[in-house]
Every structure is written in structure tokens, then in C-alpha cells.
């Protein structure tokens, strides 16, 4: 075997042992680390990342129903862009929003005057909601930070019959260049990883469609697509990524932005891999048809 391949093989073995050690010690990437990551970038999130998501998010707004019977819930509200649109469209209907990041919620509260906000996990938030209380549940770019199958089941419980679930979520294959570089950097520096992670982002539309059907939804709209993203001209790509939320929480797994050697290796892998900086997503609208 070539020496470079042998070295990579050894590093992969070391990484597997390191991840097993993290797992046995209970060191798993948690919502606390993700929240802390978003807290750090909340003030600049709209400029650095939401501006790129905005066109697709606005396409999701076109899927919202004309009328809603029951409360409206916004899961993973971030800085309140979607929440503000819900306030505008449904001025007489209560809107309740949740996000795991206190920093993001603080930004949302400055933007939205009528909604009620909660800082917390979106699945735990749903657990506290009574059966059939909501007429509409919306989520923009957030379901993958929770547990999608369980979240969809809870959404079905909380929605009244005929209620709508509308969401857009990035898939597991999003930004292949970034996560290729991340995996390669973990394998190169296994001893510098701080915890293990098990991403829960959905594989794609077929997987989500199966979850929805099992939970008693009828899908009215589904689209799987991608769009290219890039840092502003003259801004180093890692510096920009760390401001977008793309790596929120992942910087607890690797010391990105805090270790020059790790940063340099990650950047070289990102630039040399030949993979695109393309954001893959699924957008869906579904109606609850079963009690």
C-alpha cells in the first residue's frame, strides 16, 4: 500500500477509536453546543447567511395556507424572518416560536412584536403542546437539528385534522465540499476532536415523504433542489463559514477558528477537493389527514 494511503488508513482507525472513546464517555455533540455556536453569530446571521437563504425561504411562504384554524407554531425560528412573515399574513392568529439559541431569539424579538418566543429544543417544545391545538406548523432550515422522525410524529399530534405542516430543510448531502473537508480534517487530527457527532439531517425527499406518510400526512408539495453559495469577495472561506451557522456546533467537534494547523488543513482540503459549495434542500407542504 502507498505510504500516503497507509497514513490515511491509520488516521481513520485512530479517529474511530477516538469517536468510540467520546461515545463511551458521553461526549456527544448536543444542543447546548449548537446553541452556543448560534449565540456567537446571531448578530451577523442575517447578513452572513440568511441573505443567501432568503430567496428559497420566500418560495416556501407561497405554500402557506390562506387561512389557519388554530395556533401557528414556528419551529427553529432563528432571527425571526419566518416569524415576521407569519405575523404579517395572519394578524389575528397567535404565533408561537421556538429556537434553541437565546442569541437568535433575542434578534427575533427585536423584529417581531406580536409573537411569543421560547428558548429551547423544538421537540421538547412540541411535547408541551396539547393534541390538536395548532392549525399550522412551519419550520425553515431547522428540522435537521432535531430528530426529524420524532418531530414529524409530534407535529401530527399537535396539529388539528386538516392542519398544515410547511418546511424547508437542508439534507445530509448539503455543501459537500465543506463536509468532505470536515471529515478529512477529523481523520487527520483525531486527537483534537472534542466530542462525537451523529448528524440527523434527512437523506432526501424520499425519506421525508415516508416519515410524513407514516405520521398521517398527505403531501401537497415536494421539491428537492440545490443552489450555489460562496463567501463575499476577499473574505477567506473558513472565516465566512464560521459566521454563517453552517459550522455551528461542529466547532465543538474540531477547534476550527482556534487552531491554526487545523484551520490550514481544513481550508486546503476544501479548496482542493473539487466538490461544489452547493446547499441541498427539501421543501414540502403537507396536510394532516388522520386523527
Buried (B, 14 or more C-beta within 10 A) or exposed (E): EEEEEEEBEEBBEBBEEBBEEBEEEEBBBBBEBBBBBBBBBBBBBBEBBBEBBEEBBEEBBEBBBEEBEBBBBBBBBBBBBBBBBBBEBBEEBBBBBBBBBBBBBBBBBEBBEBBEBBBBBBBBBBEEBEEBBBBBBBBBBBBBBBBBBBBBBBBBBBBBEEBBBBBBBBBBBBBBBBBBBBEBBBBBBBEBBBBBBEEBBBEBBEBBBEBBEEBBBEBBEBBBEBEEBEBEEEEEBBEBBBBBBBBBBBBBBBBBBEBEEBBEBBBEBBEEBEBEBBBBBBBBBBBBEEE
